[in-house]
Amino acid sequence: MSGPLAGARVIELAHIMAGPVCGLMLADMGAEVIKVEKPEGDDTRRMVPPKVNGESAAFMMMNRNKRGVMLDLKDPRGREALGRLIDGADILIENYRQGTMEKLGLGYETLRKRNPGLVYVEVSGFGRTGPYAARGGFDLIAQGMSGLMSITGEGHGRPPVKVGAPVSDITAGILAAMGALAAYVHRLKSGEGQRVDTSLFEAAITQTYWQSAIAFATGRAPGPMGSAHPLNAPYQAFQTADGWITVGAANQRNWERLCAILDAGELLADPRFKANADRMAHLDALEAALTPHFRTRPTAEWLAACEAGGVPAGPVLDIRQMHADPQTRAREMVVALDHPVAGPVETIGLPVKFSATPGAVTRPAPVLGQETRDVLIEAGLDAAEVDAMLADWRAS
């Protein structure tokens, strides 16, 4: 692997999404990430359809760039083999329920004695402290409890809506990677490892910065606003003659430019829309005034006019359109890989670019246990013992 983390070794004892997001971020930046799965595999392998030649598309997305190891941690031999891997590790990622790792003899206090420099990353539903620490957590639950579902949707009086993407899972994984790297920097300076603890609940709360600022200041909880912004206007999606366009004309100069593009000088003279505070106070009226203008021309024409006029705007793309967009391709956010079973597959690329130490997506997700034998022998285990152990687990 190349990248700024080349030479770092990560043990991923994580499943489904939040923990694996942390692992894939580190792997894409060059770390050697060894994904340890139970004999039946990560549950994401059973999140189907879709499959590609029998392999779960969801699993392949979350686990590219990782080496695959299968261990039965209920077997003392599996736990000892994992301990050998941990001896040479810099970072460990786990997202089990509270107490699970301790029951296996793999809790932080135990492992820090074995590897004092270990950065031990825990991603859970609610964090390892507080009254909800023992609860399991899922993205849907975190979105609801964080307030995120109360601000997502078309408007007041409508059913609560979750964000389409599992944002608390993905954000928790990114926060865990950020925490892991900060702790790793400290470890490089001091030799001292530490515990890093984040959660889906906290990750979802971080998505409410603007709405929390409003609630702290006013004492009132804001509600859903469709695609509109809680602090700036116009900053939302508008229907065109053939689709939708998003327009960010929130500051005064862009508002004036937008009115010129729309040939809507009358709106500049309307006291309801004079300044941003006025536009926010009359948001429904503003949308009603702007929509008829946008409906007169197709999206492509408005995009060209906005670009020429200096107003930020964009189309509303579906996922396949996004994959094909020239900017997506130019930024290498779609990457082709050759999977040993699924064959040619595509995955999402690395979203952070480095000028001196570029990361890369170069390895497809492993099939279950693909590199168990190689990794364990590299860690110093006897080949015959490894073969016997694997045979026992496969037979059971």
DOLOSE-430876 format. One record per residue (C-alpha): x, y, z; residue number from 1. Coordinates in nm, 3 decimals. Example, Ala and Ser with C-alpha at 12.3 -4.5 7.8 and 13.67 -1.06 7.14 Angstrom:
residues 2
{px: 1.230; py: -0.450; pz: 0.780; nr: 1} .
{px: 1.367; py: -0.106; pz: 0.714; nr: 2} .
END
This chain:
residues 396
{px: 0.000; py: 0.000; pz: 0.000; nr: 1} .
{px: 0.101; py: 0.360; pz: -0.062; nr: 2} .
{px: -0.023; py: 0.668; pz: 0.120; nr: 3} .
{px: 0.053; py: 0.871; pz: 0.431; nr: 4} .
{px: -0.027; py: 0.577; pz: 0.661; nr: 5} .
{px: 0.192; py: 0.323; pz: 0.481; nr: 6} .
{px: 0.358; py: 0.105; pz: 0.745; nr: 7} .
{px: 0.078; py: 0.136; pz: 1.000; nr: 8} .
{px: -0.103; py: -0.187; pz: 1.090; nr: 9} .
{px: -0.472; py: -0.186; pz: 1.183; nr: 10} .
{px: -0.677; py: -0.475; pz: 1.320; nr: 11} .
{px: -1.045; py: -0.432; pz: 1.233; nr: 12} .
{px: -1.277; py: -0.626; pz: 1.463; nr: 13} .
{px: -1.580; py: -0.447; pz: 1.325; nr: 14} .
{px: -1.888; py: -0.537; pz: 1.128; nr: 15} .
{px: -2.168; py: -0.381; pz: 0.921; nr: 16} .
{px: -2.081; py: -0.014; pz: 0.863; nr: 17} .
{px: -1.953; py: 0.238; pz: 1.120; nr: 18} .
{px: -1.641; py: 0.043; pz: 1.223; nr: 19} .
{px: -1.569; py: -0.073; pz: 0.867; nr: 20} .
{px: -1.595; py: 0.289; pz: 0.745; nr: 21} .
{px: -1.317; py: 0.374; pz: 0.991; nr: 22} .
{px: -1.112; py: 0.083; pz: 0.859; nr: 23} .
{px: -1.160; py: 0.167; pz: 0.494; nr: 24} .
{px: -1.063; py: 0.532; pz: 0.552; nr: 25} .
{px: -0.737; py: 0.419; pz: 0.712; nr: 26} .
{px: -0.680; py: 0.154; pz: 0.445; nr: 27} .
{px: -0.735; py: 0.401; pz: 0.162; nr: 28} .
{px: -0.469; py: 0.624; pz: 0.319; nr: 29} .
{px: -0.216; py: 0.341; pz: 0.313; nr: 30} .
{px: -0.254; py: 0.149; pz: 0.639; nr: 31} .
{px: -0.246; py: -0.229; pz: 0.630; nr: 32} .
{px: -0.595; py: -0.313; pz: 0.758; nr: 33} .
{px: -0.654; py: -0.674; pz: 0.860; nr: 34} .
{px: -1.026; py: -0.740; pz: 0.877; nr: 35} .
{px: -1.102; py: -1.018; pz: 1.126; nr: 36} .
{px: -1.434; py: -1.195; pz: 1.066; nr: 37} .
{px: -1.617; py: -1.466; pz: 1.256; nr: 38} .
{px: -1.648; py: -1.804; pz: 1.078; nr: 39} .
{px: -1.989; py: -1.711; pz: 0.933; nr: 40} .
{px: -1.853; py: -1.377; pz: 0.818; nr: 41} .
{px: -1.947; py: -1.013; pz: 0.864; nr: 42} .
{px: -2.326; py: -0.969; pz: 0.866; nr: 43} .
{px: -2.290; py: -0.737; pz: 0.567; nr: 44} .
{px: -2.214; py: -1.044; pz: 0.357; nr: 45} .
{px: -2.582; py: -1.136; pz: 0.406; nr: 46} .
{px: -2.717; py: -0.789; pz: 0.323; nr: 47} .
{px: -2.847; py: -0.900; pz: -0.015; nr: 48} .
{px: -2.966; py: -0.843; pz: -0.279; nr: 49} .
{px: -2.782; py: -0.725; pz: -0.474; nr: 50} .
{px: -2.508; py: -0.979; pz: -0.531; nr: 51} .
{px: -2.238; py: -0.984; pz: -0.797; nr: 52} .
{px: -2.156; py: -1.345; pz: -0.887; nr: 53} .
{px: -2.264; py: -1.448; pz: -0.538; nr: 54} .
{px: -2.070; py: -1.175; pz: -0.351; nr: 55} .
{px: -2.255; py: -0.910; pz: -0.151; nr: 56} .
{px: -2.230; py: -0.569; pz: -0.317; nr: 57} .
{px: -2.266; py: -0.404; pz: 0.025; nr: 58} .
{px: -1.976; py: -0.600; pz: 0.173; nr: 59} .
{px: -1.752; py: -0.528; pz: -0.123; nr: 60} .
{px: -1.819; py: -0.155; pz: -0.094; nr: 61} .
{px: -1.726; py: -0.134; pz: 0.275; nr: 62} .
{px: -1.421; py: -0.360; pz: 0.276; nr: 63} .
{px: -1.200; py: -0.281; pz: -0.021; nr: 64} .
{px: -0.827; py: -0.237; pz: 0.045; nr: 65} .
{px: -0.840; py: -0.476; pz: 0.343; nr: 66} .
{px: -0.680; py: -0.816; pz: 0.405; nr: 67} .
{px: -0.932; py: -1.079; pz: 0.513; nr: 68} .
{px: -0.881; py: -1.310; pz: 0.812; nr: 69} .
{px: -1.134; py: -1.551; pz: 0.963; nr: 70} .
{px: -1.097; py: -1.636; pz: 1.334; nr: 71} .
{px: -1.328; py: -1.807; pz: 1.581; nr: 72} .
{px: -1.281; py: -1.592; pz: 1.890; nr: 73} .
{px: -1.484; py: -1.835; pz: 2.099; nr: 74} .
{px: -1.196; py: -2.080; pz: 2.052; nr: 75} .
{px: -0.889; py: -2.012; pz: 2.270; nr: 76} .
{px: -0.672; py: -2.077; pz: 1.965; nr: 77} .
{px: -0.853; py: -1.801; pz: 1.778; nr: 78} .
{px: -0.808; py: -1.557; pz: 2.063; nr: 79} .
{px: -0.439; py: -1.641; pz: 2.090; nr: 80} .
{px: -0.395; py: -1.598; pz: 1.716; nr: 81} .
{px: -0.563; py: -1.259; pz: 1.740; nr: 82} .
{px: -0.332; py: -1.169; pz: 2.027; nr: 83} .
{px: -0.033; py: -1.237; pz: 1.804; nr: 84} .
{px: -0.177; py: -0.999; pz: 1.546; nr: 85} .
{px: -0.240; py: -0.735; pz: 1.809; nr: 86} .
{px: 0.120; py: -0.759; pz: 1.930; nr: 87} .
{px: 0.231; py: -0.603; pz: 1.602; nr: 88} .
{px: -0.062; py: -0.364; pz: 1.559; nr: 89} .
{px: -0.078; py: 0.013; pz: 1.589; nr: 90} .
{px: -0.457; py: 0.052; pz: 1.589; nr: 91} .
{px: -0.748; py: -0.175; pz: 1.676; nr: 92} .
{px: -1.109; py: -0.098; pz: 1.573; nr: 93} .
{px: -1.410; py: -0.267; pz: 1.735; nr: 94} .
{px: -1.783; py: -0.196; pz: 1.736; nr: 95} .
{px: -1.929; py: -0.468; pz: 1.955; nr: 96} .
{px: -2.178; py: -0.412; pz: 2.235; nr: 97} .
{px: -2.043; py: -0.300; pz: 2.569; nr: 98} .
{px: -1.872; py: -0.584; pz: 2.755; nr: 99} .
{px: -1.832; py: -0.820; pz: 2.458; nr: 100} .
{px: -1.460; py: -0.763; pz: 2.414; nr: 101} .
{px: -1.402; py: -0.786; pz: 2.788; nr: 102} .
{px: -1.578; py: -1.125; pz: 2.801; nr: 103} .
{px: -1.341; py: -1.247; pz: 2.531; nr: 104} .
{px: -1.040; py: -1.119; pz: 2.724; nr: 105} .
{px: -0.983; py: -0.855; pz: 2.457; nr: 106} .
{px: -1.087; py: -0.538; pz: 2.638; nr: 107} .
{px: -0.866; py: -0.230; pz: 2.634; nr: 108} .
{px: -0.730; py: -0.272; pz: 2.987; nr: 109} .
{px: -0.617; py: -0.625; pz: 2.901; nr: 110} .
{px: -0.470; py: -0.545; pz: 2.561; nr: 111} .
{px: -0.285; py: -0.232; pz: 2.674; nr: 112} .
{px: -0.075; py: -0.456; pz: 2.899; nr: 113} .
{px: 0.010; py: -0.667; pz: 2.598; nr: 114} .
{px: 0.069; py: -0.370; pz: 2.364; nr: 115} .
{px: 0.110; py: -0.041; pz: 2.557; nr: 116} .
{px: 0.123; py: 0.160; pz: 2.235; nr: 117} .
{px: -0.206; py: 0.028; pz: 2.100; nr: 118} .
{px: -0.467; py: 0.282; pz: 1.986; nr: 119} .
{px: -0.794; py: 0.110; pz: 2.075; nr: 120} .
{px: -1.090; py: 0.256; pz: 1.882; nr: 121} .
{px: -1.444; py: 0.182; pz: 1.996; nr: 122} .
{px: -1.747; py: 0.275; pz: 1.785; nr: 123} .
{px: -2.082; py: 0.206; pz: 1.952; nr: 124} .
{px: -2.443; py: 0.316; pz: 1.947; nr: 125} .
{px: -2.423; py: 0.562; pz: 2.236; nr: 126} .
{px: -2.064; py: 0.565; pz: 2.362; nr: 127} .
{px: -1.902; py: 0.372; pz: 2.646; nr: 128} .
{px: -2.028; py: 0.601; pz: 2.925; nr: 129} .
{px: -2.366; py: 0.742; pz: 3.023; nr: 130} .
{px: -2.704; py: 0.581; pz: 3.093; nr: 131} .
{px: -2.737; py: 0.436; pz: 2.740; nr: 132} .
{px: -2.389; py: 0.285; pz: 2.719; nr: 133} .
{px: -2.518; py: -0.073; pz: 2.727; nr: 134} .
{px: -2.773; py: -0.019; pz: 2.452; nr: 135} .
{px: -2.720; py: -0.141; pz: 2.100; nr: 136} .
{px: -2.751; py: 0.125; pz: 1.835; nr: 137} .
{px: -2.841; py: 0.157; pz: 1.471; nr: 138} .
{px: -2.836; py: 0.447; pz: 1.229; nr: 139} .
{px: -3.216; py: 0.482; pz: 1.232; nr: 140} .
{px: -3.224; py: 0.499; pz: 1.613; nr: 141} .
{px: -2.942; py: 0.755; pz: 1.624; nr: 142} .
{px: -3.107; py: 0.973; pz: 1.360; nr: 143} .
{px: -3.431; py: 0.974; pz: 1.560; nr: 144} .
{px: -3.279; py: 1.040; pz: 1.902; nr: 145} .
{px: -3.032; py: 1.304; pz: 1.782; nr: 146} .
{px: -3.309; py: 1.530; pz: 1.649; nr: 147} .
{px: -3.196; py: 1.472; pz: 1.293; nr: 148} .
{px: -3.526; py: 1.315; pz: 1.184; nr: 149} .
{px: -3.717; py: 1.610; pz: 1.331; nr: 150} .
{px: -3.545; py: 1.849; pz: 1.090; nr: 151} .
{px: -3.555; py: 1.625; pz: 0.782; nr: 152} .
{px: -3.857; py: 1.618; pz: 0.552; nr: 153} .
{px: -4.093; py: 1.847; pz: 0.367; nr: 154} .
{px: -4.237; py: 2.051; pz: 0.652; nr: 155} .
{px: -4.431; py: 2.070; pz: 0.979; nr: 156} .
{px: -4.709; py: 1.819; pz: 1.029; nr: 157} .
{px: -4.554; py: 1.557; pz: 0.800; nr: 158} .
{px: -4.418; py: 1.218; pz: 0.919; nr: 159} .
{px: -4.057; py: 1.211; pz: 1.044; nr: 160} .
{px: -3.808; py: 1.129; pz: 0.771; nr: 161} .
{px: -3.459; py: 0.980; pz: 0.801; nr: 162} .
{px: -3.178; py: 1.104; pz: 0.583; nr: 163} .
{px: -3.158; py: 0.866; pz: 0.287; nr: 164} .
{px: -2.795; py: 0.778; pz: 0.354; nr: 165} .
{px: -2.695; py: 0.621; pz: 0.690; nr: 166} .
{px: -2.525; py: 0.944; pz: 0.796; nr: 167} .
{px: -2.473; py: 0.852; pz: 1.161; nr: 168} .
{px: -2.298; py: 0.527; pz: 1.064; nr: 169} .
{px: -2.078; py: 0.694; pz: 0.804; nr: 170} .
{px: -2.004; py: 1.001; pz: 1.017; nr: 171} .
{px: -1.921; py: 0.783; pz: 1.319; nr: 172} .
{px: -1.672; py: 0.592; pz: 1.106; nr: 173} .
{px: -1.511; py: 0.913; pz: 0.985; nr: 174} .
{px: -1.497; py: 1.052; pz: 1.341; nr: 175} .
{px: -1.343; py: 0.725; pz: 1.459; nr: 176} .
{px: -1.078; py: 0.749; pz: 1.187; nr: 177} .
{px: -1.007; py: 1.110; pz: 1.286; nr: 178} .
{px: -0.976; py: 1.007; pz: 1.651; nr: 179} .
{px: -0.757; py: 0.711; pz: 1.562; nr: 180} .
{px: -0.520; py: 0.933; pz: 1.366; nr: 181} .
{px: -0.502; py: 1.193; pz: 1.643; nr: 182} .
{px: -0.422; py: 0.920; pz: 1.896; nr: 183} .
{px: -0.170; py: 0.767; pz: 1.654; nr: 184} .
{px: 0.010; py: 1.102; pz: 1.624; nr: 185} .
{px: 0.028; py: 1.118; pz: 2.005; nr: 186} .
{px: 0.158; py: 0.761; pz: 2.010; nr: 187} .
{px: 0.432; py: 0.850; pz: 1.757; nr: 188} .
{px: 0.541; py: 1.137; pz: 1.980; nr: 189} .
{px: 0.516; py: 0.963; pz: 2.317; nr: 190} .
{px: 0.495; py: 0.588; pz: 2.257; nr: 191} .
{px: 0.170; py: 0.590; pz: 2.454; nr: 192} .
{px: -0.146; py: 0.429; pz: 2.324; nr: 193} .
{px: -0.497; py: 0.521; pz: 2.436; nr: 194} .
{px: -0.865; py: 0.446; pz: 2.407; nr: 195} .
{px: -1.074; py: 0.634; pz: 2.147; nr: 196} .
{px: -1.452; py: 0.629; pz: 2.199; nr: 197} .
{px: -1.720; py: 0.765; pz: 1.965; nr: 198} .
{px: -2.076; py: 0.672; pz: 1.877; nr: 199} .
{px: -2.355; py: 0.687; pz: 1.622; nr: 200} .
{px: -2.554; py: 0.910; pz: 1.859; nr: 201} .
{px: -2.278; py: 1.170; pz: 1.882; nr: 202} .
{px: -2.210; py: 1.145; pz: 1.510; nr: 203} .
{px: -2.573; py: 1.226; pz: 1.435; nr: 204} .
{px: -2.572; py: 1.514; pz: 1.686; nr: 205} .
{px: -2.283; py: 1.673; pz: 1.497; nr: 206} .
{px: -2.513; py: 1.699; pz: 1.194; nr: 207} .
{px: -2.736; py: 1.943; pz: 1.386; nr: 208} .
{px: -2.490; py: 2.232; pz: 1.431; nr: 209} .
{px: -2.707; py: 2.497; pz: 1.262; nr: 210} .
{px: -3.035; py: 2.378; pz: 1.415; nr: 211} .
{px: -2.878; py: 2.347; pz: 1.760; nr: 212} .
{px: -2.745; py: 2.703; pz: 1.729; nr: 213} .
{px: -3.099; py: 2.821; pz: 1.656; nr: 214} .
{px: -3.243; py: 2.621; pz: 1.947; nr: 215} .
{px: -2.979; py: 2.747; pz: 2.193; nr: 216} .
{px: -3.046; py: 3.106; pz: 2.088; nr: 217} .
{px: -3.427; py: 3.100; pz: 2.073; nr: 218} .
{px: -3.530; py: 2.823; pz: 2.308; nr: 219} .
{px: -3.735; py: 2.668; pz: 2.025; nr: 220} .
{px: -3.667; py: 2.352; pz: 1.830; nr: 221} .
{px: -3.660; py: 2.414; pz: 1.454; nr: 222} .
{px: -3.845; py: 2.177; pz: 1.226; nr: 223} .
{px: -3.805; py: 2.038; pz: 0.872; nr: 224} .
{px: -3.773; py: 2.277; pz: 0.580; nr: 225} .
{px: -3.748; py: 2.051; pz: 0.276; nr: 226} .
{px: -3.437; py: 2.152; pz: 0.084; nr: 227} .
{px: -3.431; py: 2.504; pz: 0.229; nr: 228} .
{px: -3.165; py: 2.635; pz: 0.469; nr: 229} .
{px: -3.252; py: 2.735; pz: 0.829; nr: 230} .
{px: -3.040; py: 3.052; pz: 0.818; nr: 231} .
{px: -3.005; py: 3.169; pz: 0.456; nr: 232} .
{px: -3.234; py: 3.226; pz: 0.158; nr: 233} .
{px: -3.270; py: 3.150; pz: -0.123; nr: 234} .
{px: -3.070; py: 2.833; pz: -0.069; nr: 235} .
{px: -3.276; py: 2.537; pz: -0.187; nr: 236} .
{px: -3.402; py: 2.329; pz: -0.480; nr: 237} .
{px: -3.641; py: 2.474; pz: -0.736; nr: 238} .
{px: -3.843; py: 2.294; pz: -1.000; nr: 239} .
{px: -3.752; py: 2.377; pz: -1.360; nr: 240} .
{px: -3.929; py: 2.302; pz: -1.689; nr: 241} .
{px: -3.777; py: 1.952; pz: -1.696; nr: 242} .
{px: -3.640; py: 1.871; pz: -1.349; nr: 243} .
{px: -3.483; py: 2.037; pz: -1.046; nr: 244} .
{px: -3.198; py: 2.276; pz: -0.979; nr: 245} .
{px: -3.030; py: 2.370; pz: -0.651; nr: 246} .
{px: -2.940; py: 2.737; pz: -0.608; nr: 247} .
{px: -2.719; py: 2.894; pz: -0.341; nr: 248} .
{px: -2.797; py: 3.264; pz: -0.366; nr: 249} .
{px: -2.798; py: 3.331; pz: 0.005; nr: 250} .
{px: -2.566; py: 3.630; pz: 0.037; nr: 251} .
{px: -2.682; py: 3.971; pz: -0.085; nr: 252} .
{px: -2.462; py: 3.987; pz: -0.392; nr: 253} .
{px: -2.571; py: 3.646; pz: -0.513; nr: 254} .
{px: -2.935; py: 3.736; pz: -0.447; nr: 255} .
{px: -2.900; py: 4.041; pz: -0.668; nr: 256} .
{px: -2.724; py: 3.835; pz: -0.935; nr: 257} .
{px: -3.000; py: 3.573; pz: -0.927; nr: 258} .
{px: -3.270; py: 3.834; pz: -0.974; nr: 259} .
{px: -3.080; py: 3.965; pz: -1.278; nr: 260} .
{px: -3.047; py: 3.612; pz: -1.423; nr: 261} .
{px: -3.421; py: 3.553; pz: -1.372; nr: 262} .
{px: -3.510; py: 3.897; pz: -1.506; nr: 263} .
{px: -3.696; py: 3.946; pz: -1.179; nr: 264} .
{px: -3.604; py: 4.301; pz: -1.083; nr: 265} .
{px: -3.938; py: 4.342; pz: -0.911; nr: 266} .
{px: -3.821; py: 4.105; pz: -0.639; nr: 267} .
{px: -3.530; py: 4.334; pz: -0.554; nr: 268} .
{px: -3.778; py: 4.613; pz: -0.486; nr: 269} .
{px: -4.002; py: 4.395; pz: -0.268; nr: 270} .
{px: -3.941; py: 4.484; pz: 0.100; nr: 271} .
{px: -4.016; py: 4.123; pz: 0.200; nr: 272} .
{px: -3.699; py: 4.015; pz: 0.020; nr: 273} .
{px: -3.467; py: 4.311; pz: 0.080; nr: 274} .
{px: -3.213; py: 4.142; pz: 0.313; nr: 275} .
{px: -3.149; py: 3.785; pz: 0.421; nr: 276} .
{px: -3.344; py: 3.827; pz: 0.747; nr: 277} .
{px: -3.643; py: 3.953; pz: 0.544; nr: 278} .
{px: -3.620; py: 3.662; pz: 0.302; nr: 279} .
{px: -3.604; py: 3.412; pz: 0.587; nr: 280} .
{px: -3.909; py: 3.574; pz: 0.750; nr: 281} .
{px: -4.102; py: 3.534; pz: 0.423; nr: 282} .
{px: -3.951; py: 3.208; pz: 0.298; nr: 283} .
{px: -4.276; py: 3.060; pz: 0.166; nr: 284} .
{px: -4.353; py: 3.379; pz: -0.025; nr: 285} .
{px: -3.998; py: 3.385; pz: -0.163; nr: 286} .
{px: -4.027; py: 3.029; pz: -0.292; nr: 287} .
{px: -4.366; py: 3.107; pz: -0.444; nr: 288} .
{px: -4.221; py: 3.413; pz: -0.620; nr: 289} .
{px: -3.914; py: 3.237; pz: -0.758; nr: 290} .
{px: -4.065; py: 2.905; pz: -0.869; nr: 291} .
{px: -4.264; py: 3.039; pz: -1.168; nr: 292} .
{px: -3.944; py: 3.192; pz: -1.307; nr: 293} .
{px: -3.750; py: 2.866; pz: -1.281; nr: 294} .
{px: -4.033; py: 2.667; pz: -1.442; nr: 295} .
{px: -4.002; py: 2.864; pz: -1.765; nr: 296} .
{px: -3.674; py: 2.704; pz: -1.878; nr: 297} .
{px: -3.503; py: 2.362; pz: -1.854; nr: 298} .
{px: -3.239; py: 2.283; pz: -1.595; nr: 299} .
{px: -2.945; py: 2.293; pz: -1.838; nr: 300} .
{px: -3.029; py: 2.648; pz: -1.948; nr: 301} .
{px: -3.058; py: 2.771; pz: -1.591; nr: 302} .
{px: -2.729; py: 2.603; pz: -1.498; nr: 303} .
{px: -2.554; py: 2.777; pz: -1.787; nr: 304} .
{px: -2.710; py: 3.111; pz: -1.694; nr: 305} .
{px: -2.617; py: 3.077; pz: -1.327; nr: 306} .
{px: -2.259; py: 2.983; pz: -1.411; nr: 307} .
{px: -2.228; py: 3.281; pz: -1.645; nr: 308} .
{px: -2.387; py: 3.507; pz: -1.385; nr: 309} .
{px: -2.171; py: 3.389; pz: -1.095; nr: 310} .
{px: -2.446; py: 3.222; pz: -0.888; nr: 311} .
{px: -2.366; py: 2.879; pz: -0.738; nr: 312} .
{px: -2.608; py: 2.618; pz: -0.875; nr: 313} .
{px: -2.622; py: 2.249; pz: -0.956; nr: 314} .
{px: -2.850; py: 1.979; pz: -1.091; nr: 315} .
{px: -3.024; py: 1.722; pz: -0.872; nr: 316} .
{px: -2.862; py: 1.398; pz: -0.990; nr: 317} .
{px: -2.958; py: 1.042; pz: -0.916; nr: 318} .
{px: -2.685; py: 0.803; pz: -0.802; nr: 319} .
{px: -2.608; py: 0.668; pz: -1.149; nr: 320} .
{px: -2.591; py: 1.020; pz: -1.290; nr: 321} .
{px: -2.354; py: 1.116; pz: -1.009; nr: 322} .
{px: -2.131; py: 0.818; pz: -1.092; nr: 323} .
{px: -2.111; py: 0.934; pz: -1.454; nr: 324} .
{px: -2.058; py: 1.303; pz: -1.380; nr: 325} .
{px: -1.727; py: 1.433; pz: -1.522; nr: 326} .
{px: -1.627; py: 1.589; pz: -1.190; nr: 327} .
{px: -1.683; py: 1.258; pz: -1.010; nr: 328} .
{px: -1.461; py: 1.088; pz: -1.266; nr: 329} .
{px: -1.197; py: 1.360; pz: -1.265; nr: 330} .
{px: -1.166; py: 1.331; pz: -0.888; nr: 331} .
{px: -1.136; py: 0.949; pz: -0.915; nr: 332} .
{px: -1.440; py: 0.896; pz: -0.695; nr: 333} .
{px: -1.539; py: 0.589; pz: -0.896; nr: 334} .
{px: -1.269; py: 0.321; pz: -0.907; nr: 335} .
{px: -1.265; py: -0.006; pz: -1.101; nr: 336} .
{px: -1.135; py: -0.323; pz: -0.930; nr: 337} .
{px: -1.107; py: -0.689; pz: -1.023; nr: 338} .
{px: -1.259; py: -0.910; pz: -0.753; nr: 339} .
{px: -1.146; py: -1.276; pz: -0.741; nr: 340} .
{px: -1.508; py: -1.402; pz: -0.741; nr: 341} .
{px: -1.731; py: -1.113; pz: -0.849; nr: 342} .
{px: -1.503; py: -1.012; pz: -1.135; nr: 343} .
{px: -1.488; py: -0.648; pz: -1.250; nr: 344} .
{px: -1.659; py: -0.423; pz: -0.995; nr: 345} .
{px: -1.669; py: -0.054; pz: -0.919; nr: 346} .
{px: -1.638; py: 0.117; pz: -0.583; nr: 347} .
{px: -1.625; py: 0.467; pz: -0.438; nr: 348} .
{px: -1.283; py: 0.632; pz: -0.432; nr: 349} .
{px: -1.076; py: 0.807; pz: -0.167; nr: 350} .
{px: -1.229; py: 1.151; pz: -0.086; nr: 351} .
{px: -0.904; py: 1.303; pz: 0.047; nr: 352} .
{px: -0.617; py: 1.379; pz: -0.189; nr: 353} .
{px: -0.251; py: 1.409; pz: -0.081; nr: 354} .
{px: 0.012; py: 1.584; pz: -0.294; nr: 355} .
{px: 0.316; py: 1.403; pz: -0.153; nr: 356} .
{px: 0.177; py: 1.069; pz: -0.030; nr: 357} .
{px: -0.131; py: 0.986; pz: -0.238; nr: 358} .
{px: -0.359; py: 0.714; pz: -0.112; nr: 359} .
{px: -0.531; py: 0.473; pz: -0.347; nr: 360} .
{px: -0.802; py: 0.211; pz: -0.375; nr: 361} .
{px: -0.618; py: -0.089; pz: -0.519; nr: 362} .
{px: -0.751; py: -0.406; pz: -0.355; nr: 363} .
{px: -1.102; py: -0.552; pz: -0.380; nr: 364} .
{px: -1.278; py: -0.669; pz: -0.065; nr: 365} .
{px: -1.157; py: -1.012; pz: 0.046; nr: 366} .
{px: -1.362; py: -1.326; pz: 0.020; nr: 367} .
{px: -1.423; py: -1.477; pz: 0.364; nr: 368} .
{px: -1.093; py: -1.574; pz: 0.524; nr: 369} .
{px: -0.901; py: -1.511; pz: 0.204; nr: 370} .
{px: -0.566; py: -1.434; pz: 0.369; nr: 371} .
{px: -0.606; py: -1.605; pz: 0.706; nr: 372} .
{px: -0.325; py: -1.852; pz: 0.651; nr: 373} .
{px: -0.078; py: -1.598; pz: 0.512; nr: 374} .
{px: -0.145; py: -1.338; pz: 0.782; nr: 375} .
{px: -0.118; py: -1.583; pz: 1.071; nr: 376} .
{px: 0.202; py: -1.739; pz: 0.941; nr: 377} .
{px: 0.344; py: -1.388; pz: 0.896; nr: 378} .
{px: 0.257; py: -1.330; pz: 1.263; nr: 379} .
{px: 0.471; py: -1.629; pz: 1.362; nr: 380} .
{px: 0.216; py: -1.910; pz: 1.397; nr: 381} .
{px: 0.312; py: -2.259; pz: 1.285; nr: 382} .
{px: 0.169; py: -2.346; pz: 0.943; nr: 383} .
{px: 0.050; py: -2.691; pz: 1.049; nr: 384} .
{px: -0.125; py: -2.550; pz: 1.355; nr: 385} .
{px: -0.295; py: -2.285; pz: 1.141; nr: 386} .
{px: -0.414; py: -2.547; pz: 0.893; nr: 387} .
{px: -0.553; py: -2.767; pz: 1.171; nr: 388} .
{px: -0.730; py: -2.475; pz: 1.334; nr: 389} .
{px: -0.890; py: -2.361; pz: 1.009; nr: 390} .
{px: -0.999; py: -2.716; pz: 0.926; nr: 391} .
{px: -1.175; py: -2.744; pz: 1.262; nr: 392} .
{px: -1.361; py: -2.415; pz: 1.214; nr: 393} .
{px: -1.468; py: -2.496; pz: 0.861; nr: 394} .
{px: -1.594; py: -2.837; pz: 0.971; nr: 395} .
{px: -1.808; py: -2.682; pz: 1.244; nr: 396} .
END
